Amino acid sequence: MSIEQRLQNEIQQSKRWIDIEKEDSTYKRDLAKRIELINWVLENMNNPDIPICDNIESRISDIIL
């Protein structure tokens, strides 16, 4: 299984859990942020001009704050 497939699976699992969660909670918000980050990684991981590890760390910091 490729990295892209694994990340897509993570998105699908997170969406499933968001649908299961009835109330707005920290967990549900974290899942939404996780989906946002994974989508960003998928969009940018094949761009050689982007230092992906540094940018992931930066994006995580932005999302957390």
Secondary structure as GFF3:
##gff-version 3
##sequence-region A 1 65
A	DSSP	alpha_helix	3	20	.	.	.	ID=ss1
A	DSSP	alpha_helix	26	44	.	.	.	ID=ss2
A	DSSP	alpha_helix	52	64	.	.	.	ID=ss3
###
